[in-house]
Amino acid sequence: MSSADPTRSSDTRTLHVAPHGSDLADGSEAHPFRRISAAAEEAIPGDTVLVHEGLYRERIDPPRGGTSAAGRIRYQAAPGERVEIRGSEPINGWEPESGGLWRAAVPNTLFGHYHPYRERIRGDWFDDCGRPHHTGALYLDGEWLLEAASAEELVRADRSMLSWHAEVGEAETIFRANFGEIDPNAALTEINVRPTVFYPFRTGIDYLTLSGFI
């Protein structure tokens, strides 16, 4: 697969992405890319990246933008299809602990250079109520759970107040959570691992249009 020429703006194309595709494909409807990021590497001004139904767990950092309002690069969900991009990954292997809590460990290599359970929310706009709040969260079947100040607070909390706490170690991060009466191994639990899902790392990436994504 040859690299796209970022200066070419004629002969615009539609690049297809689908869960059954391959990043070694040509992006045609018959041979779609697997990741939106792979299509972004090829897209040039005037092109449309058409993403087909599915769940995409990735961070898209488009290397180039369009050249004008008429020469945009468009990223859009295929009409009538549900396309979701997530900055999270599933977390499995929960083990019960005393106090009605559950425990799971994940290697810190999962997070790369950005560890959302080490990074605190800061700013003069944010009232932390006297305790740390981190940029990551724990999700149960798509629902965001509350962050507890400590594992001890989890034990003291009302069983109906689903919440979590993360302890970041040298090699792994330990999650403890109060899931109430729910068995997390029979549900979908997820944690944040990416700082963004679609965001140009470099400045000056202009004339991009996104539509239809969840």
C-alpha positions in Angstrom: 0.0 0.0 0.0 1.5 3.3 -1.1 1.4 6.3 1.1 -1.0 9.1 0.1 0.3 12.2 -1.5 -0.9 15.0 0.9 -0.7 17.6 -1.9 -3.1 15.9 -4.3 -6.7 17.3 -4.1 -8.2 16.0 -7.3 -9.7 12.5 -8.0 -11.2 12.4 -4.5 -12.1 9.0 -3.0 -14.2 7.3 -0.4 -12.1 5.2 1.9 -14.0 2.5 3.7 -13.4 1.2 7.2 -15.1 -1.9 8.7 -14.4 -4.3 11.6 -13.8 -7.2 9.2 -11.3 -5.2 7.2 -7.5 -5.1 7.2 -5.1 -2.3 7.6 -3.2 -3.8 4.6 -6.2 -3.3 2.4 -6.7 -0.5 -0.2 -9.7 1.0 1.6 -12.2 0.2 -1.2 -15.7 -0.9 -0.4 -14.7 -4.5 -1.1 -11.5 -4.3 0.8 -11.9 -1.9 3.7 -9.4 -0.8 6.3 -9.8 -2.3 9.8 -8.9 0.9 11.8 -10.0 4.5 11.2 -6.4 5.5 11.9 -5.3 3.5 8.9 -7.7 5.4 6.7 -6.6 8.7 8.2 -3.0 7.9 7.1 -4.2 7.7 3.5 -6.9 10.4 3.4 -6.1 13.6 1.5 -8.0 16.8 0.9 -11.4 16.1 -0.6 -11.5 12.4 0.6 -14.3 10.9 2.7 -13.5 8.2 5.3 -16.7 6.2 5.5 -16.8 4.1 8.7 -19.2 1.1 8.8 -21.1 -0.3 11.8 -19.1 -1.5 14.7 -17.1 -0.6 17.8 -13.7 0.9 17.3 -11.3 1.1 20.2 -8.6 3.4 19.0 -7.1 6.9 19.1 -7.2 8.7 15.8 -4.5 11.3 15.2 -5.1 12.6 11.7 -1.8 13.5 10.1 -3.3 16.0 7.7 -6.4 18.1 7.2 -8.2 19.6 4.3 -7.1 22.7 2.3 -10.3 24.7 2.3 -14.0 24.5 3.1 -14.6 22.9 -0.3 -11.5 20.6 0.1 -12.2 19.1 3.5 -11.4 15.6 4.7 -14.6 14.1 6.0 -14.9 11.3 8.5 -18.5 10.0 8.8 -20.5 7.0 9.9 -22.1 5.1 7.1 -25.8 6.2 6.7 -28.1 4.2 9.0 -25.2 2.4 10.7 -24.2 2.6 14.4 -20.5 3.5 14.7 -18.9 3.9 18.1 -15.4 5.0 19.0 -14.2 4.4 22.6 -11.1 5.4 24.5 -11.6 2.5 26.8 -10.6 -1.2 27.0 -12.4 -4.1 28.8 -11.0 -5.2 32.1 -11.5 -8.8 33.1 -10.7 -11.3 35.8 -12.4 -9.7 38.8 -11.9 -11.5 42.1 -14.0 -11.0 45.2 -12.5 -9.4 48.3 -13.7 -8.8 51.9 -16.2 -6.1 52.5 -18.2 -6.9 49.4 -15.5 -5.5 47.0 -14.1 -6.8 43.8 -10.4 -6.6 42.8 -8.7 -6.6 39.4 -5.1 -5.9 38.3 -4.0 -4.6 34.9 -0.4 -4.1 33.7 0.7 -0.4 33.4 1.9 -1.2 29.8 -1.7 -1.1 28.8 -1.7 2.7 29.2 1.4 3.7 27.3 2.7 7.2 28.0 -0.6 8.4 29.4 -1.9 6.9 32.6 -5.3 8.4 33.4 -5.4 6.9 36.9 -2.2 8.7 37.8 -3.2 12.0 36.1 -5.3 14.2 38.4 -7.9 16.7 37.3 -6.6 20.2 38.1 -7.6 23.7 37.5 -9.0 26.8 39.1 -12.3 25.9 37.6 -12.4 22.5 39.4 -13.6 22.0 43.0 -11.9 18.8 44.1 -13.8 18.8 47.4 -10.6 18.2 49.2 -9.6 14.9 47.6 -8.0 13.6 44.4 -10.0 13.1 41.2 -8.4 11.3 38.3 -8.9 11.7 34.5 -9.9 8.0 34.2 -13.1 6.2 35.2 -14.5 2.8 35.5 -17.6 1.8 33.5 -20.1 -0.9 34.1 -22.2 -1.9 31.1 -21.5 1.6 29.7 -22.4 3.5 32.9 -19.8 5.7 34.5 -19.2 4.9 38.2 -18.1 7.3 41.0 -14.5 7.5 42.1 -13.9 6.9 45.8 -11.2 8.7 47.7 -9.8 5.4 49.1 -10.5 1.7 49.2 -11.7 2.1 52.8 -14.3 4.5 51.6 -15.6 1.8 49.2 -16.2 -0.5 52.1 -18.1 2.2 54.1 -20.2 3.3 51.1 -23.8 2.4 50.6 -24.0 -0.8 48.6 -26.3 0.9 46.1 -23.6 3.6 45.4 -21.5 1.9 42.8 -18.0 3.2 43.0 -14.3 2.4 42.4 -10.7 3.2 43.5 -7.4 2.7 41.7 -4.0 2.1 43.2 -1.2 2.8 40.8 1.9 0.7 41.4 5.3 0.4 39.7 4.2 -2.3 37.3 0.5 -2.6 37.6 -2.7 -0.8 38.6 -5.1 -2.4 41.1 -8.7 -1.6 40.8 -11.2 -2.1 43.6 -14.9 -1.6 43.1 -18.2 -1.8 44.8 -20.6 -3.3 42.1 -23.5 -3.8 44.6 -25.2 -7.0 43.8 -23.7 -7.3 40.3 -21.1 -9.8 39.3 -18.6 -7.8 37.2 -17.4 -11.0 35.4 -20.9 -11.4 34.0 -21.0 -7.8 32.8 -18.9 -5.5 30.7 -16.4 -3.4 32.7 -14.1 -0.9 31.0 -11.4 1.5 31.9 -10.0 4.5 30.1 -6.6 4.0 28.4 -6.5 6.8 25.8 -6.4 10.6 26.3 -8.6 11.2 23.3 -10.4 9.3 20.5 -10.1 11.8 17.7 -7.7 14.7 18.1 -4.8 15.9 15.9 -1.6 15.9 17.9 -0.1 18.6 15.8 -1.6 22.1 15.4 -2.6 23.4 12.0 -4.6 20.3 11.0 -7.6 22.2 9.7 -10.8 21.6 7.6 -11.9 18.3 9.1 -15.5 17.3 9.4 -16.8 14.5 11.7 -20.4 13.3 11.6 -22.5 10.4 12.8 -20.2 8.9 15.4 -21.0 7.9 19.0 
